[in-house]
Amino acid sequence: MNSKKRAIAFTAITFFMSWTLAGVIYFFGLAQSPLYTPLLVVYMLFPAIGSLITRAYTREGFKDMKIRLKLTKNSSKYLFLAILAPVVLSVLGAIVYFLFFPWNFDSSMPLVRAQYAASGIEASFDSIPKGVFVLSQIVTAVILGGTINAIPAFGEELGWRGYLFPRLLEATTPQKALIISGTIWGLWHAPLIAMGHNYGVEYPGYPVVGIVVMTLTCVCFGALLCFISFKSKSVILTAISHGVFNGVAAIGTIFTVGEYNPTLGPIPLSLIGGIPVIIAGVYIISKADKLFAAPAAEQTATVELKAEDERQL
């Protein structure tokens, strides 16, 4: 079975499992229940399970799963990129959003203040310098995102970046591989977006606009994750980056006041708040032929593998 058919098989298996679970969540009204979070974690694990099933079904084995990580001087810079990029993109995205919608900005952080007031400790919040508080929130989000959040994120990364993207990279051009894998990743979220995940249900164009915006984000942020996994030859770093991104994505909401459209911002999974993510993704996609060029030895091995696939057809 060639790489294209393997990618199709993986996508079909993963979507079947994931969307079946989404249907169970929807029909039994579990999106508003305490079970939703653990079920969401299970949903995130299906791409990893899908990759294992596909590897077994196609008899390609379980080598080159990209789950090893050697921290050398070269790989360390990609660890730095994996952690720093989500923070920078999220903070810049929030700044861009508030430049477009200054009336939604409140430096007093009303959401946090309300939470502290509800706990009866508003005075302690007022005693903390705002810069120190925001920095502490970012550091906490990075630590939790790169550890706890990275565990379910690994379930996605083992599938999307560890299996699907490499197969597409063998089957087509780097640019097409980035766009196709990101689009598949985005559409995989569709049932969750339709149930209100990330954007809620009260925005213009629900749920189609939310699905489109999420898919655009997945194509662009996915391009960065593909670059990190390709260069580091590991999905460990992309799981960390994915987890950090999920952790810091809401940083802009602590300054938000009034009604706002979540598909526009301030989270980076949006059209305005996501402008830095979009720019980064478009740049990587535009330079894909150079950024994803394999060394001569790997190119020879790839040609031999394709030849072997063709002989097996």
Secondary structure, DSSP 8 states (H G I E B T S, - for coil): --HHHHHHHHHHHHHHHHHHHHHHHHHTTGGGSTTHHHHHHHHHHHHHHHHHHHHHHHT--S---S------HHHHHHHHHHHHHHHHHHHHHHHHHHHH-GGGB-TT-HHHHHHHHHTT-HHHHHTS-HHHHHHHHHHHHHHHHHHTTHHHHHHHHHHIIIIIHHHHHHHS-HHHHHHHHHHHHHHHTHHHHHTTTTT-S-STTTTHHHHHHHHHHHHHHHHHHHHHHHHHT-SHHHHHHHHHHHHHTTGGGGGB-S---TTTSSSSSSSSTTHHHHHHHHHHHHTHHHHT---HHHHHHHHHHHHHHHHH-
